[in-house]
């Protein structure tokens, strides 16, 4: 028995290997460990980023800033209503999931909760 394997359905540690598959002794779920990692990787890649109104954003969209935002190193910041063209969606641990260039300021990252799709 492998101590590292857990059932992906019920998270039980009471599992055993039967040829190429793993079987959970509690819920009788059978799975292929290689297929489970592929499913979790595809789930991570299919993360949907939405704007403040709930519209799905895609690469190349044009968005409008809905709130005045302070920018480090800039005296003026970004005013509400500023349009940002050709955004690029990125994954980030700090919540800044839009990469873009803002006229007059330059390249920066924005949070999707502060923009709306135009």
N, C-alpha and C positions, 0 to 999 in steps of 0.2 A: 504494500500500500504506500502511495506517495503522500507525504504530509503536506506538500504544497498545493495539491489539487483540491478544489472545492467545487461543489455543484453550482453551475451558473444560474440555475432556476431557484433553488432553495437555500443556497450557501452552506449546505451541510458538508462536514468534513468526512462523513462516512461514505467514501467512494472507493470503487475498485476498477481495475482495468480489465477489459474483455477484448482481447486482440487489439484492434486499432482504436476502439472506443472506450470511453470512461462511462461508468454506470453509477448512479446514485442509489444507495441501498434504501434511502428513506422515501424519495418521491419517484424512483425508477426512471428518472430522466437519463437519456443516453446522449453523449455529445463527443465530438471530435475536438481535441484541444487546439488544433491548428485552425479549425473553422471558427471557434469562439474568438480567438485573437483577431481574425480577419473581420468578424462582425463588429467587434468593439472598435477597431481602427476605422471602419467605414462609418460608424456612428459618430465618431469624433470629427470626421471630415464633413459630415452632413449637418454641422451646426448652422442654424439659420440666424442671421443677424437682422433685427428689425429696428425701425426708427421709432421716434416718440409716439407716433400714431398707430404703430403696429404693422406698417407696410414692410414687406421684405425688401432688403437692400441687396444689390448685386454690384459687381465690379463695373465701373464706368458710369454709374448713376450720377445725377446732379442732385445735391441736397441743399437745404437752406438751414442756417443756424437759427434756433428758436430762442436763444437766451444770450445775453451779453456774457462773453467768456474772457477771463483774464489770461494773459499769456506772459509767461516768464520772459524777461528781457525785452518786452515791448511796452511802450508807454500807453498805447491806445487799446490794445486787445482786439477781440473780434466782436463786432456789433451784431445785434439781433437782426436777422433778415439777410445776412451775407450769404451769397450763393457760392457753393464750392462745387466745381465741375470735376468729372472724371475721378471719382473716389476709388480707392482700392481697399478691399476688406482684408483684415489680418487678424490672426488670433493673438490675444494678449492676456496675460494674467492680471494686469491692472485695470482692465475694462476699456482701454483705448483701442477700439477695434476698427477704426477707419484711418487709413493713411491717405493724406491729400496735400495739395498745395493751395494755400490761401493767398489771394492777391494782396500784396502789400506787406505780407508777413513771411511767407515762405512755406517750406515743407513742415508738416506737423501731424500729430495723431489726435483724433477726436473720439469722443464717446458717442455711440449711436443714440443714446437717450437725449442728446442735446441737438439733434438734427431731425428734419423731416424731408421726405422725398418730394421733389418738385415735379 
